[in-house]
Amino acid sequence: MTKRGYHHGNLKQALIESALSLIEDKGPTGFTLSEAAKTAGVTPAAVYRHFQGREDLIAEAARQGFDMFADLMQYAYDTGQPSALAAFEATGRAYLAFARKHPGHYIAMFESGISLNRTPELSLAANRAKDVLEKAAADLSQHIPPEKRPPASMFSAHIWAMSHGVVELYARNTGASSPFPPEDLLESGIGIYLRGLGLVPQDD
């Protein structure tokens, strides 16, 4: 196997990409640092140039994932403007799209057991993604009478949980089956929630 990283300055990223591949194949606890090094084409000792252990490697993969996720969520929010409803619904769809396109990152972010507070950089990236959805919820909440308006943080947390549930049950090949595509489940679920808040018309 060709040795990489030392001469091209990409050792750290090569290890992260190796970890992502192994995470997809074996899960976040199903591989060792030695396996990650072998997949990257470097010696096991080279890993310790950048990471003290497997958890540090997974945490960095999660941080990169949250940065990508936040960018995607922001793009979805922006493309939905100036409609607060369209912007909000777009962020929900972006969640599902990200999980499908970047399964290794998704697992590192949400299924690895790594604390989001493990590093300041990971916490910052995770909060940036959360803030986009909360901003979208806050915009949409302005259309609800103040006495009936839930906190934007609660509103966004409900939608985040719904999106996460659809992904985990029906979009991650867990064996659970549904007569409806995950996209339809998520869209209808968000629609029911928004109707309950009076943000979209009731069905006739």
C-alpha distance (Angstrom), angle and dihedral (degrees) to the residues before:
residue distance angle dihedral
M1 . . .
T2 3.79 . .
K3 3.78 115.0 .
R4 3.78 112.9 -123.9
G5 3.74 138.0 177.9
Y6 3.77 104.9 45.8
H7 3.79 97.5 77.4
H8 3.77 100.3 32.9
G9 3.78 101.7 41.3
N10 3.80 92.7 -123.0
L11 3.80 100.8 108.0
K12 3.78 94.6 113.6
Q13 3.78 94.3 49.7
A14 3.80 92.1 43.1
L15 3.80 89.0 56.1
I16 3.80 91.8 48.3
E17 3.79 91.6 50.7
S18 3.80 89.9 48.3
A19 3.79 90.1 50.9
L20 3.80 91.4 49.9
S21 3.79 90.8 53.2
L22 3.80 91.9 48.1
I23 3.81 91.5 46.1
E24 3.79 90.0 55.2
D25 3.80 92.2 48.3
K26 3.80 102.2 37.1
G27 3.78 108.2 13.2
P28 3.81 127.5 -110.5
T29 3.80 94.4 -66.8
G30 3.79 97.6 37.1
F31 3.79 99.5 85.5
T32 3.80 139.5 53.7
L33 3.78 132.3 -134.4
S34 3.79 87.9 -109.5
E35 3.80 89.9 58.1
A36 3.79 90.6 49.4
A37 3.79 90.0 51.0
K38 3.79 92.2 47.9
T39 3.80 91.8 49.8
A40 3.80 89.7 49.8
G41 3.79 90.6 49.7
V42 3.81 97.5 -116.8
T43 3.78 135.9 109.1
P44 3.82 119.1 -90.1
A45 3.80 90.0 -114.5
A46 3.80 89.6 61.2
V47 3.80 91.1 66.1
Y48 3.79 90.9 68.9
R49 3.79 90.8 63.0
H50 3.82 85.9 78.5
F51 3.82 110.8 9.4
Q52 3.79 132.9 44.9
G53 3.78 93.6 -158.5
R54 3.80 146.6 -15.7
E55 3.80 92.5 -81.3
D56 3.80 90.9 57.6
L57 3.79 89.9 51.3
I58 3.81 92.2 49.6
A59 3.81 91.0 45.7
E60 3.79 90.7 55.9
A61 3.81 90.5 48.4
A62 3.81 87.8 51.4
R63 3.80 91.5 49.2
Q64 3.78 91.5 53.0
G65 3.79 88.8 46.8
F66 3.80 93.0 53.0
D67 3.79 90.6 49.0
M68 3.80 90.5 53.0
F69 3.80 90.6 42.9
A70 3.80 93.0 50.8
D71 3.80 91.0 49.4
L72 3.80 90.7 50.9
M73 3.80 92.5 47.0
Q74 3.81 90.7 49.1
Y75 3.79 90.9 49.5
A76 3.82 90.6 49.9
Y77 3.79 90.9 48.7
D78 3.81 92.4 48.5
T79 3.79 94.8 48.0
G80 3.81 90.5 53.1
Q81 3.78 92.8 58.2
P82 2.96 139.2 146.3
S83 3.82 87.3 27.2
A84 3.81 110.5 75.2
L85 3.81 89.6 -160.3
A86 3.81 94.1 51.1
A87 3.80 91.0 46.1
F88 3.79 92.0 50.9
E89 3.80 94.5 47.6
A90 3.81 90.6 47.2
T91 3.80 91.5 58.3
G92 3.80 90.0 54.4
R93 3.80 91.7 52.7
A94 3.80 90.2 46.6
Y95 3.80 90.0 59.2
L96 3.78 92.0 58.2
A97 3.81 92.9 42.8
F98 3.79 91.8 52.9
A99 3.79 93.7 50.1
R100 3.79 90.6 52.8
K101 3.79 97.2 44.3
H102 3.80 98.2 42.1
P103 3.83 108.1 31.2
G104 3.80 94.6 157.3
H105 3.77 92.9 54.0
Y106 3.81 91.3 42.9
I107 3.81 92.2 54.3
A108 3.81 91.7 46.8
M109 3.80 89.9 50.1
F110 3.78 101.4 43.7
E111 3.80 111.1 12.5
S112 3.80 106.3 37.4
G113 3.79 98.1 80.6
I114 3.80 89.7 -126.0
S115 3.81 110.6 147.0
L116 3.79 113.6 -116.8
N117 3.79 86.1 -136.9
R118 3.78 94.0 56.8
T119 3.79 90.4 106.7
P120 3.82 131.9 11.1
E121 3.80 89.4 -122.9
L122 3.80 93.1 54.4
S123 3.79 92.0 47.0
L124 3.81 91.7 49.4
A125 3.81 93.0 50.3
A126 3.81 93.1 47.0
N127 3.79 92.2 48.8
R128 3.79 91.7 49.2
A129 3.80 90.1 58.1
K130 3.81 91.6 46.6
D131 3.79 91.4 48.9
V132 3.81 92.5 57.6
L133 3.80 92.3 57.2
E134 3.79 91.5 42.9
K135 3.81 90.4 51.9
A136 3.80 90.0 50.9
A137 3.82 89.5 50.0
A138 3.80 91.7 48.1
D139 3.81 91.5 52.0
L140 3.78 91.9 50.3
S141 3.80 93.1 43.5
Q142 3.79 90.6 63.4
H143 3.80 86.8 77.9
I144 3.82 91.4 61.2
P145 3.84 119.7 86.0
P146 3.82 108.2 -103.8
E147 3.79 93.6 -117.9
K148 3.82 90.5 56.6
R149 3.80 98.2 36.5
P150 3.81 117.0 115.5
P151 3.81 118.0 -146.5
A152 3.80 110.0 -85.9
S153 3.81 89.1 -124.9
M154 3.82 90.6 57.7
F155 3.81 92.3 43.5
S156 3.80 92.6 51.9
A157 3.82 92.5 42.5
H158 3.82 90.3 56.2
I159 3.80 91.9 52.1
W160 3.80 92.3 43.5
A161 3.82 89.7 52.5
M162 3.81 91.7 47.6
S163 3.80 91.8 49.2
H164 3.79 91.5 47.1
G165 3.80 91.8 49.3
V166 3.79 93.4 52.0
V167 3.80 90.6 48.4
E168 3.80 94.6 47.7
L169 3.79 96.4 44.9
Y170 3.78 103.6 36.1
A171 3.80 112.4 12.2
R172 3.80 102.5 46.6
N173 3.82 100.6 62.7
T174 3.79 93.1 -109.9
G175 3.78 92.8 149.4
A176 3.78 94.7 -105.7
S177 3.78 110.8 129.7
S178 3.76 130.2 -151.6
P179 3.82 130.3 -174.4
F180 3.82 87.3 -135.6
P181 3.81 132.6 61.2
P182 3.82 114.4 -104.6
E183 3.81 90.1 -115.2
D184 3.80 90.9 57.8
L185 3.80 92.6 46.1
L186 3.78 91.9 51.8
E187 3.79 94.8 44.2
S188 3.80 93.5 48.7
G189 3.80 91.9 44.9
I190 3.78 92.3 52.2
G191 3.80 89.0 45.6
I192 3.82 92.2 54.1
Y193 3.80 90.5 48.2
L194 3.80 93.2 49.0
R195 3.80 92.3 46.4
G196 3.77 88.6 53.4
L197 3.80 88.2 57.1
G198 3.79 91.6 47.2
L199 3.80 92.7 -114.7
V200 3.81 96.4 122.9
P201 3.81 128.2 32.3
Q202 3.79 119.4 -91.2
D203 3.80 116.8 -107.1
D204 3.80 114.2 -98.0
